[in-house]
């Protein structure tokens, strides 16, 4: 069997990494840049850290900030129109997963106009051309969208999210600068950090996992477990560790897929606008309990990477419980709720389960769930 692995052409890491953006734009011959970000990042001066650099370098750009937390088909369509109207030739996405997902969809449609119907991009769309070149600047330590071949769009009309997987959408340059993440509030830091941990753990146990992806995922689990608490308290070491940890997780899961934590979280974002990281964090321990019999010895290595001592002396039952307990403890330490009470309405569970079963992440789960299994998992979290 042959395995495929896709990563950025170039990535910059560490404090001050954004200073490389003007040089990359000029070196690649870009003439007019489409800045894709959201209104909050504009209002709080985060995006200006990048646009100021472009102005100093006399690089022409336009600002598109019509990006929602769970980007919609309409967001993408607006972005495509704005890109065309301003005759741009490149994209700088500044933000978390929402800005980057919007940028990817816009870039794909501009380069592949036969996919102008955004819904046609769901799943693995047979696009022919690489998207408009994207330089992705992360402002959250969680989604790793700057290094993945995935993006997620919300279909408001149908109350669902759909996952798009396309090697043509990966940004040509990733900028992972912890200074761009320092203004994240505690709640967002915790949510995006647990999203990153979910990526690492689900990627490690997914059906598609193999030696190379395991290497990335175990290191990501270690980095995130070590640094998330510090990042929530805005320590320099914590921010730096999380910036790297979430990116390393993205290097792995982008290439091997995820599981039903994400399948169950996506409908919550579509129906209730639940922050993606919060949904993942709440669901993760319960799904880990559900999946444990299908994971061999992998929970021992998860427990070890999360800093649990003495795992080699534990029985299989003990180290599986230790791994799950370590996730629960990290959730508690960073202020994540333990249930979906107040989020999920019981009368919606059947629809949520149907959406989860149809989600592109579901087939990667190590244990094949039935719709009834998903229903019971949701109910157990109320």
N, C-alpha and C positions, 0 to 999 in steps of 0.2 A: 504493500500500500504506500502511495506517495502522499506526503503532507505538504500543504502550502502555508507559507508564512509571509505576511505583508506588513511592512512597517513604513514609517515616514522616510522620505528621501533624506531629510535633514531635521535634526532637532537641537534646540539649545536649552540648557538647564542651568539653574542657579540664579542668584541675585544679579540683576542687571541684564538678564538675557534679552529683554525687549530692545536693548540698544542695537541689536543685530538686525532689526526689522528693516530700516531704511536701506542698508547695504544689500540685503536679500532682494528687496524690491527693485533696486537699480540694477543689480547684477543680472536679474532675470528679464530686464527690459520692460517691466510693467509701466504703463503710462497713466492710467487712472484707476484708482483703488476704490472698491465698494467696501466701506466699513460696515460690518454687520454686528450690531450689539443691541442692548436693551436700554430703555429709558432710565432705569435706576442707575446703571453704570455711567450713563451720561451725566445724570443729576449729581451723583456723588463724586464726579471727577476721576473715575477709574479709567474710562476710555480715553480721556484726554492725555493720560500718560503716554499713550501710543500716538494719538493724533498730533500732539505737540512735537514728537520726534519727526513725523512726516512733514509738518510745516517747516521745521528747521532745515529739513533736507530738500525743501521745495518739491515735494511729491504731491501731485494733485489727487484729491480724494473727495468722495461724497459720503455722507453719514446716513445710514439706514438704521433706525432704532425701533422699528415696529415689530419687536420680538416679544412674545409672551412666554411665561414660565413653562408652559407646555405648548410648544409652537404648533400652530394650526395650518390647515391647508390654505386658508386665507392669508396668513402671514407669508407663506412661501410665494403665493401668487403675487402679493404686493411687492415682495422683494424682487421677483423676476421682472416685473414691470419697471421698477425703479432702476434696476441694473441696466435694462435696455435703454430707458429714457436718457440715462446719463452716459451711455456708451463706455461702460467700464470694461476692463480687461482682466481684472484680478480681484480677489477678495481677501480682506483681513477680518477674521472673525474674532471678536473680543467678548469673552464671557464664559459661561459654563456650557453644559450640553445644549441648552435651548438655542443660544446664538450659533453654536457650531452646527447643530442639526439643521437649523434654518439655512445657514450658509451652504451646507452640503447639498440640500435639496435645490436651492437656487442655482448653484454651480452645475449640478447635474442637468437640470432642465435647459439652462442656457446652452450647454454643449451638446445636449441631446433633445432638441425641440420636439421630437415625436413623443416625448414623455411629458408634455405640458400638462396633461391630466395627472395631478399629483398622486392620485390613488393608484395609478399604473406603476408607481415605483415600489409598491409593497412587495415584500419578500426579496427574492433575488431577481431584479429586473435585468433584462438582457440589453443594457446600454452598450453602446459601441465606443464612445469617446470618453476620455478622462474629463472630469468636471473642470470648470474654470479653476485655475490655480488658487489654492487657499493657503494663507498663512494663519494658523490657528493659535490664538493667545489665550491660555487658560486663566480664568480668574477664580475658579473653584477647584478644590482638590477632591475630585470625585468621579466625574463621568469618564474622563480620559478620552473624550470625543476627539481630541486633537491627534490621537494616534489610532483611532479605530476606523473600520470600514462600515460602520453602522450609523444609522440615524433613525429617530422616532418622530413621527408626525401625528397630531391629533385630528381626527375626523369628527368635528363638532356635530355635524348632522347625524352621524350614526353613533355618537357617544362611545367612540373607541379610539385607541391608539394603534398605529400599525408600524411595524419595524421594517426598515429597508436595509438590505445588506448588499454592498456594491464596492468592489475593489477600486472602481473609478472615482470614489468620493473621498479617498483618504487625503488629508492635507499634505501639500508638498513640504511644508515647514511647520514644525510644532515649536511653540515658545512656552516653556514651563518655568516661569519666573515666580518664586514664592513671594516676592514683593508685590505682585499683582493680586495676591490672595490675602494680604494682611488686613484688608478692610472688611473681610467677611465676618458677620456677627456669629456669636457662639452657636446659635441654633442651626444656621446654614452650614457652618463648619462641621458640626456633628452629623447632620443629615448627609452631606456630600461625602464625608469620610466613611460613613457606614455603607453608602452606595459603593464606594471603592472596595471596601472589604467584601461586600456581596459579590462584586465582580470577581475578586480574587478567589473566593471560596467556591462559587458556582463554576467558574472556569476550571478550577482544579479537579472538581468531581464530575464535570460534564462528560457525556459519552465520547466526545471528540478529543478529550485531553490526551496528551502524549508527552514524551520526555522534555522537549523544548518548552512547551507551554507550562508544564509542571514547575520547571525551574523559575520562570517568571512569577507564577502564582504564589509559590511558597515564599519567595523573597518579598512579594507585595504584602502577603499576610503578615510577615514579620515586621516590615516597615510600618504598616498601618497600625498594627497592635501596639507597637512601641511608641508611635508618635501622635496618634489621634488625640489622646488626652491633652498633650501639650499644645497641639494646634488649637484645640477648643479654648485653651487659656491664652492663646496668641503668643506663645513663646517662639523665638526665632528657630530653634532646633525643631520644634514641632511642625511649624509651617514648612520648613525645608524637607523634613522627612516625609510629610504627607504629599507634598508636591511630587516628589520622586515616586513614592509608593503607589499613588493612584495611576501614574503614567506606566509604571512597570506592570500593574494589573491590566491596563488597557492593551499593552503589547501582547499579553497572553490571550485574554478572552475574546478580543477582536478576531482571533484566528481559529478559535475552537468552539465558540458559542457559550451560552448560559443555560438557565434552567427555569423551573417554575416559580422561583421567587420573583423573577422579573415578569414572568407570564401573569402572575397574580397581581403584581404591583402596577403594571401598565393600565389595566382597566380602572384602577382607583384614581389614577391621574386623569383619565379621560372623563370619568363620570363625576368625580367629586373635586377635581383639581388638586388632589393630594400631592404634596411634594414627593418626587420620585424616591429620594433618599430615605425619607421617613417611612414610606410604604415598604421599601426593601428591608429596612432595618427591623421593622416590627414583624414582618413575615419570616425573615431568615431563620431564627431559632426553631420555629415550628416546622418549617420545611426540612431543616437539617435532621430533626427527629424523624420525619417521614422518610427521608432518603437513606438513613444510616445503614440499613441492611443491604443496600446496593452499592456500597462504597469500599468494600474490602478493608484495607488497613489505612486508608487515606485520612481518616479522622485523627489517627495517632499523629500524623505529620502536621495536620492543622493545629492540634493542641500544642505540639512542640513549637511551631512557628509563632503561636500566640503567647508563648512564654510559660506554658504549664510545665512544672518540674516533675521528674520521675515517670514520664510516660512509658519508658521501656519496661518498667516494673508493673504496669497496669494491664489488666485483662482487656479484651476487646470492648466489653461492655463499659468498663471504667474509662478507657481513653475516649470512647465516643461521647460519653456523658461529659467528660472534662472539656472536650472541644466545644460542645453546645453550651455548657455553663460559662465558658470563657467569652463566647459571643454575647450571651445574656448579660454578663457582668460589664462588658465594654459598652453595650447599649445603655445600661443603667448609669454608668459613670459619666456618660456624655449627655444624659438627659433625654433619651429616646423613650417614648411611651411603650408599654409592654403589650397593649392590645389595640384592636381596631375599633373598640367601642367609641362611639361618637363620630366615627368616620363612615363606617359601612352600615347601610340600612338592610335589615334582614330580608326585606321584600326584593332587594336588588341582587341577592346572592346568586340566583339561577343565571341571570344575565351576566354577572361578573365571571361566573364559572365558564359559561359558554365562550366569553371573550378570551379568557385565559387558555382554554383548550385550543382556540384558533390562533393564538399568539405564536410568532416565529421562534421564540425562545423555548417553547414547551418541548419540542422533540429532543433537545439536548439534555434534558433531565436524566440523571442516572437511573431513575425508576419511572416506568411508564404509568402516568396517572390516568384514571378515569375521570369523567366529569363529576361523578359522585365523590371521588377522593377530593377534588378541588372544592366542592361544596362543603364537605366536612372540615377541610382545612380552614376555610373562611369562617365557618361557624365556631370553630374551636378558638378563634382569635377575638370573638366578640365579648 
